[in-house]
Amino acid sequence: MGWPTRLFAVVAAALICWGQTRRERKPAAAPVAVKWPLESLAVEGNRRYTRDQIASLTGLELGQAVGREEFEAARERLLATGAFESIGYRFQPAASGKGLAVTFEVTEVEQVYAFRFERLPLSEAELESAVRQASPLFGERIPATDRALAQCTAAIEKALAARGAAQTVVARLTADAPDQLVIVFQPAAPPPVIAEVRFTGNRLFPETVLRNAISGVAVGVPYSENRMRQLLDTSIRPLYEMRGRLRVAFERIAVEKSPAVEGVVVTVAVSEGETYSLGEAVFEGEGVPLEELRAAADFKSGEPANFAEINEGVGRIRRALGRRGYLRPEVEMARQIRDESKTVDLRIRVTPGPQFTFGKLRIQGLDLNAEAAVRRLWTLKPGAPFDATYPDYFLERIREDGVFDNLRRTKSVLEVHEDSRTVDVTLIFG
């Protein structure tokens, strides 16, 4: 008797038995559950997670007697991970005719994020271990679904309780940068605010200079170590890089309750490092006057690497390209720090973009004679590469040379035509 025949016989027997109990008006017997051995388990639609990872979470084992009830339970276990948007399944007789072959069809959650921890009294390794133990699917990035985050926070709370530091943990999706979202696990209690920032290990700058540089952006801000390091990178690191201290590091950040006001005192241990000199500056780019750009940058090789001046040099490169009609150049600067020689080399990659030419000149606010005088002084010719600095330079010369008495406000307005790559200029005299 084949597999379909046996299945039909079992179902038919169950129906006959049910019909007999109805006629005799005896209590109804439970329906006969039709189950067969599981011979194979396949997964379709998975990309991020492996077949074995998903199969292990179903709770099903080969050889186990299974039917729709077991498959539904397996589906619910997969959905409970929070890693899938939907789960479906189908099953059929296996090739041997002695059991079932099941296929789970999964749609994974697309958005997964890196994660970090704030203000939790366990080591990074212990907290990461707790997150990964919440589900074998969780690696360096996890989905931000309610189910997934609930499992992770529960695992972290369990780890904290085991170390005698029980507290409620929450997970929040936070932007570390405009295009960089990260899941942050932290205590449910709000963070303390920064009341004061102190520094140790500093010799190049007095502490008052460092405190003045950061107090305006840090005091009153909710404290987290990640946020504090961001503030140090934007407020303190540039001071050191003006002196060539490219390896400055903020090695330790200590936090204690302020004795004077509500909030915390943050103490930053600074390792100032050594002074680096500017080495070689290599310019790259096609269709651009590299030697002219090198001269405009005016980098001082052999001198301490002052990145405030270096960044100003990059600005001069952009302005030099603007004078040739390149209105949207891309200038990428990469550093190569050479610790053995205490130098830093620069690689400047220039992509000029489309070149624009001058189109028409319009003048507003002057009578015909004055307008004619201005047009005679204007030297930029239609069809010539558009010098983006010329309109404001021209108006400044008009003012300095005293062309008009009692000249009030002036300004220039540019109208950029992308299709023809031309620029029209309107000079407005107030």
ROGU-877936 format. One record per residue (C-alpha): residue number from 1; residue in three letters; x, y, z. Coordinates in steps of 0.001 Angstrom, whole numbers. Layout:
BEGIN
resi/resn/east/north/up
NUM/ALA/X/Y/Z
...
//
This chain:
BEGIN
resi/resn/east/north/up
1/MET/0/0/0
2/GLY/1539/3344/-1052
3/TRP/1824/6539/1000
4/PRO/-1310/8249/-419
5/THR/-3347/5079/30
6/ARG/-2310/4646/3652
7/LEU/-3066/8315/4377
8/PHE/-6486/7989/2775
9/ALA/-7211/4849/4836
10/VAL/-6301/6573/8104
11/VAL/-8454/9613/7353
12/ALA/-11353/7435/6192
13/ALA/-11167/5337/9357
14/ALA/-11228/8464/11471
15/LEU/-14299/9744/9653
16/ILE/-16122/6416/10017
17/CYS/-15350/6304/13732
18/TRP/-16569/9904/14141
19/GLY/-19803/9065/12292
20/GLN/-20444/6028/14500
21/THR/-20047/7977/17727
22/ARG/-22520/10550/16418
23/ARG/-25169/7871/15750
24/GLU/-24674/6282/19159
25/ARG/-24675/9750/20778
26/LYS/-21523/8946/22696
27/PRO/-18941/11624/23584
28/ALA/-17021/12661/20454
29/ALA/-13537/11198/20124
30/ALA/-10583/13504/19411
31/PRO/-9749/13726/15697
32/VAL/-6966/11478/14588
33/ALA/-3797/13563/13991
34/VAL/-2128/12528/10739
35/LYS/1672/12741/11180
36/TRP/4571/11325/9263
37/PRO/8342/11253/9789
38/LEU/10189/14390/8693
39/GLU/12648/13355/5980
40/SER/13957/16734/4780
41/LEU/13824/20435/5673
42/ALA/14678/23103/3104
43/VAL/14764/26919/3309
44/GLU/14074/29395/501
45/GLY/14402/33186/377
46/ASN/17226/33436/2924
47/ARG/20166/35719/2151
48/ARG/21722/36930/5392
49/TYR/21144/33793/7471
50/THR/22144/30255/6538
51/ARG/19847/27316/6057
52/ASP/21321/25599/9135
53/GLN/20769/28668/11334
54/ILE/17130/28878/10327
55/ALA/16548/25132/10500
56/SER/17917/24973/14049
57/LEU/15408/27620/15167
58/THR/12401/25696/13858
59/GLY/12805/23094/16605
60/LEU/12162/20330/14074
61/GLU/14378/17263/13784
62/LEU/14686/14747/10985
63/GLY/12811/11566/11804
64/GLN/10365/13392/14083
65/ALA/6667/12682/13502
66/VAL/5299/15946/12115
67/GLY/2182/17458/10660
68/ARG/601/20867/10253
69/GLU/594/21486/14021
70/GLU/4387/21096/14250
71/PHE/4939/23238/11164
72/GLU/2794/26048/12571
73/ALA/4737/25915/15841
74/ALA/8027/26069/13907
75/ARG/6751/29068/11946
76/GLU/5876/30884/15176
77/ARG/9334/30178/16606
78/LEU/10955/31781/13558
79/LEU/8673/34831/13680
80/ALA/9476/35250/17377
81/THR/13111/36022/16534
82/GLY/12070/39338/14979
83/ALA/14451/38679/12088
84/PHE/11788/37890/9484
85/GLU/9009/39913/7925
86/SER/7066/36802/6947
87/ILE/7327/33015/7111
88/GLY/5487/30498/4965
89/TYR/5849/26760/4480
90/ARG/4758/23938/2233
91/PHE/5072/20182/2628
92/GLN/4614/17115/463
93/PRO/5442/13419/443
94/ALA/9176/12815/379
95/ALA/10734/11019/-2575
96/SER/10895/7788/-581
97/GLY/7136/7814/-13
98/LYS/7719/7122/3683
99/GLY/7696/10634/5170
100/LEU/7346/14364/4559
101/ALA/9562/16999/2929
102/VAL/8969/20547/4185
103/THR/10177/23858/2758
104/PHE/10098/27097/4753
105/GLU/9821/30275/2679
106/VAL/11279/33267/4534
107/THR/11425/37016/3961
108/GLU/14181/38526/6066
109/VAL/13959/41979/7644
110/GLU/15936/44208/5271
111/GLN/17228/46846/7681
112/VAL/19799/45628/10193
113/TYR/22071/47860/12250
114/ALA/25288/47854/14235
115/PHE/24833/48180/17990
116/ARG/26686/49574/20970
117/PHE/26206/50070/24704
118/GLU/26099/53099/26960
119/ARG/26228/53412/30753
120/LEU/25939/49673/31415
121/PRO/28231/48241/34144
122/LEU/29561/45240/32207
123/SER/32426/44931/29768
124/GLU/31831/45318/26047
125/ALA/32617/41622/25533
126/GLU/30106/40510/28166
127/LEU/27354/42686/26722
128/GLU/28044/41564/23143
129/SER/27937/37943/24295
130/ALA/24532/38532/25898
131/VAL/23145/39996/22659
132/ARG/24422/37121/20550
133/GLN/23075/34558/22982
134/ALA/19609/36084/22561
135/SER/19458/34456/19120
136/PRO/21927/32466/17023
137/LEU/20954/34748/14114
138/PHE/22386/37884/15739
139/GLY/25905/38859/14687
140/GLU/27543/42253/14261
141/ARG/24274/43715/12982
142/ILE/20749/43050/14233
143/PRO/17232/44025/13132
144/ALA/15544/46880/14985
145/THR/12187/45075/15250
146/ASP/10311/45076/18547
147/ARG/10675/41306/18932
148/ALA/14416/41266/18234
149/LEU/15154/44181/20562
150/ALA/12989/42711/23312
151/GLN/15025/39493/23197
152/CYS/18290/41421/23321
153/THR/17295/43681/26210
154/ALA/16017/40664/28145
155/ALA/19344/38884/27645
156/ILE/21282/41977/28781
157/GLU/19071/42400/31852
158/LYS/19659/38735/32732
159/ALA/23425/39206/32439
160/LEU/23270/42341/34615
161/ALA/21172/40588/37258
162/ALA/23664/37708/37380
163/ARG/26376/40231/38274
164/GLY/24269/41933/40942
165/ALA/23571/45014/38810
166/ALA/19916/44467/37946
167/GLN/18270/47308/36012
168/THR/15874/47928/33156
169/VAL/17518/48232/29745
170/VAL/16092/49941/26656
171/ALA/17170/49937/23021
172/ARG/16990/53032/20833
173/LEU/17835/53573/17172
174/THR/20162/56580/17163
175/ALA/21949/58553/14445
176/ASP/25689/58665/15164
177/ALA/26039/60562/11886
178/PRO/23526/61821/9300
179/ASP/23766/58564/7348
180/GLN/24800/56202/10144
181/LEU/22111/54677/12367
182/VAL/23054/52461/15297
183/ILE/21097/50608/17984
184/VAL/22079/51803/21463
185/PHE/21387/49639/24517
186/GLN/21299/51733/27676
187/PRO/19603/52023/31061
188/ALA/15987/53175/31016
189/ALA/16883/55944/33470
190/PRO/17836/59172/31618
191/PRO/21559/59981/31363
192/PRO/23119/62675/33568
193/VAL/24106/65958/31958
194/ILE/27695/67173/31686
195/ALA/28384/69836/34311
196/GLU/32132/70239/33781
197/VAL/34981/68881/31632
198/ARG/38529/68547/32936
199/PHE/41760/67403/31279
200/THR/44876/65594/32450
201/GLY/48132/64833/30600
202/ASN/48015/68027/28552
203/ARG/51250/70013/28184
204/LEU/51023/71687/24786
205/PHE/47886/73638/25757
206/PRO/46902/74959/29214
207/GLU/43820/73283/30619
208/THR/41909/76552/30415
209/VAL/42337/76599/26617
210/LEU/41005/73052/26294
211/ARG/38137/73649/28701
212/ASN/37093/76821/26901
213/ALA/37168/74995/23569
214/ILE/34790/72253/24670
215/SER/32607/73790/27371
216/GLY/30366/75613/24915
217/VAL/29369/72395/23159
218/ALA/29539/69916/26056
219/VAL/28201/71507/29247
220/GLY/24501/70773/29653
221/VAL/24558/67918/27119
222/PRO/23378/64436/28256
223/TYR/26472/62348/28861
224/SER/27479/59255/26961
225/GLU/31033/58185/26204
226/ASN/30338/57972/22483
227/ARG/28908/61491/22401
228/MET/31801/62785/24508
229/ARG/34360/61328/22101
230/GLN/32556/62945/19177
231/LEU/32770/66321/20921
232/LEU/36465/65813/21624
233/ASP/37105/64979/17956
234/THR/35333/68102/16726
235/SER/36503/70568/19394
236/ILE/39874/69446/20793
237/ARG/41504/67341/18088
238/PRO/41656/70254/15589
239/LEU/43659/72296/18128
240/TYR/46309/69587/18269
241/GLU/46292/69019/14511
242/MET/47135/72707/14059
243/ARG/50412/71856/15829
244/GLY/51119/68645/13934
245/ARG/50033/66355/16798
246/LEU/48293/63856/14540
247/ARG/48402/60970/17017
248/VAL/46675/62814/19848
249/ALA/44469/60351/21741
250/PHE/41859/60646/24447
251/GLU/42857/57508/26270
252/ARG/40518/57481/29239
253/ILE/37285/59206/30100
254/ALA/36277/59151/33768
255/VAL/32903/60291/35080
256/GLU/31925/61266/38605
257/LYS/29010/63067/40168
258/SER/29534/66805/40481
259/PRO/29830/67931/44107
260/ALA/28527/71416/43276
261/VAL/25669/71107/40762
262/GLU/23346/68510/39281
263/GLY/25300/66568/36674
264/VAL/28641/64862/36204
265/VAL/32254/65934/35941
266/VAL/34014/64371/32954
267/THR/37802/63997/33173
268/VAL/39650/63299/29906
269/ALA/43164/61834/29937
270/VAL/45016/63232/26906
271/SER/47988/61605/25216
272/GLU/49342/64421/23051
273/GLY/51762/62398/20908
274/GLU/54661/63799/18894
275/THR/54831/66485/16217
276/TYR/54549/65354/12597
277/SER/55856/67314/9616
278/LEU/54232/67586/6223
279/GLY/55897/65272/3735
280/GLU/55017/64807/78
281/ALA/51778/66116/-1457
282/VAL/50712/64178/-4563
283/PHE/48075/65701/-6854
284/GLU/45905/63523/-9102
285/GLY/43183/64315/-11622
286/GLU/42425/64383/-15328
287/GLY/41765/67474/-17377
288/VAL/42844/69887/-14641
289/PRO/45967/72082/-14326
290/LEU/47681/70152/-11535
291/GLU/50700/72466/-11282
292/GLU/48441/75498/-10986
293/LEU/46466/73740/-8247
294/ARG/49668/72772/-6459
295/ALA/50738/76423/-6468
296/ALA/47307/77519/-5219
297/ALA/47422/75018/-2366
298/ASP/50849/76255/-1259
299/PHE/51454/73340/1105
300/LYS/54570/73808/3253
301/SER/56463/70499/3073
302/GLY/59020/70033/5841
303/GLU/57127/72223/8310
304/PRO/54889/70979/11136
305/ALA/51665/69686/9582
306/ASN/49124/72382/10392
307/PHE/45815/70960/9196
308/ALA/44005/74257/9621
309/GLU/46346/75701/6972
310/ILE/46174/72523/4897
311/ASN/42369/72716/4825
312/GLU/42635/76360/3766
313/GLY/44885/75177/939
314/VAL/42181/72740/-182
315/GLY/39775/75704/-218
316/ARG/42186/77603/-2482
317/ILE/42207/74618/-4843
318/ARG/38415/74779/-5104
319/ARG/38506/78523/-5749
320/ALA/41167/78072/-8456
321/LEU/38923/75554/-10191
322/GLY/35978/77940/-9785
323/ARG/37914/80600/-11676
324/ARG/38120/78182/-14625
325/GLY/34374/77505/-14707
326/TYR/34322/74353/-12601
327/LEU/31506/75209/-10205
328/ARG/31173/71881/-8400
329/PRO/34605/70309/-8123
330/GLU/35313/67417/-5793
331/VAL/38604/67592/-3923
332/GLU/39394/64516/-1832
333/MET/42344/64561/573
334/ALA/43766/61368/2034
335/ARG/46466/61221/4696
336/GLN/49236/58685/4976
337/ILE/50898/58994/8369
338/ARG/54451/57655/8540
339/ASP/55259/57018/12177
340/GLU/58882/56019/11576
341/SER/59770/59419/10058
342/LYS/57091/61414/11916
343/THR/55753/62776/8637
344/VAL/52389/62791/6897
345/ASP/51976/62540/3129
346/LEU/48924/63893/1340
347/ARG/47177/62542/-1736
348/ILE/44907/65122/-3357
349/ARG/42435/63699/-5865
350/VAL/40677/66356/-7989
351/THR/37525/65680/-10005
352/PRO/36587/68973/-11681
353/GLY/33094/68125/-12880
354/PRO/31461/69984/-15815
355/GLN/32900/73300/-16974
356/PHE/30542/76281/-17276
357/THR/30894/79313/-19540
358/PHE/29620/82865/-19141
359/GLY/26251/83652/-20708
360/LYS/24569/87039/-20257
361/LEU/25025/90082/-18044
362/ARG/21983/91867/-16613
363/ILE/22093/95060/-14572
364/GLN/19410/96353/-12231
365/GLY/19076/99663/-10380
366/LEU/21046/101973/-12711
367/ASP/20010/104437/-15403
368/LEU/21027/103872/-19016
369/ASN/24223/105922/-18859
370/ALA/25442/104297/-15648
371/GLU/24557/100856/-16977
372/ALA/26570/101523/-20128
373/ALA/29555/102553/-18008
374/VAL/29358/99327/-16018
375/ARG/29152/97208/-19159
376/ARG/32299/98872/-20522
377/LEU/34186/97902/-17333
378/TRP/32943/94306/-17321
379/THR/35621/92142/-19000
380/LEU/34169/88613/-18861
381/LYS/33110/87690/-22411
382/PRO/30177/85427/-23391
383/GLY/31401/81889/-24085
384/ALA/34518/82258/-21924
385/PRO/34992/79904/-18939
386/PHE/32924/81397/-16147
387/ASP/35026/82773/-13289
388/ALA/32882/82208/-10201
389/THR/34884/84791/-8232
390/TYR/34634/87543/-10831
391/PRO/31159/89075/-10150
392/ASP/31870/89871/-6489
393/TYR/35419/90971/-7333
394/PHE/34013/93304/-10002
395/LEU/31527/94926/-7613
396/GLU/34241/95404/-5007
397/ARG/36433/97194/-7565
398/ILE/33491/99416/-8569
399/ARG/33150/100432/-4938
400/GLU/36895/100870/-4254
401/ASP/37497/102899/-7425
402/GLY/34646/105277/-6618
403/VAL/32951/104810/-9998
404/PHE/29644/106034/-8502
405/ASP/29041/108535/-5755
406/ASN/26939/107453/-2774
407/LEU/26894/103848/-3921
408/ARG/24741/101805/-1588
409/ARG/24307/98055/-1402
410/THR/25356/95909/-4329
411/LYS/25130/92187/-4933
412/SER/25445/89652/-7710
413/VAL/22969/86871/-8505
414/LEU/23987/83848/-10567
415/GLU/21567/81889/-12760
416/VAL/23072/78518/-13610
417/HIS/21744/76679/-16682
418/GLU/22556/72992/-16349
419/ASP/21433/72062/-19864
420/SER/23658/74552/-21686
421/ARG/26266/74739/-18921
422/THR/26188/78513/-18953
423/VAL/25870/81066/-16163
424/ASP/24015/84371/-16433
425/VAL/24928/87144/-13989
426/THR/22656/89873/-12627
427/LEU/24344/92824/-10899
428/ILE/21998/94609/-8522
429/PHE/22720/98186/-7389
430/GLY/20673/99266/-4356
//
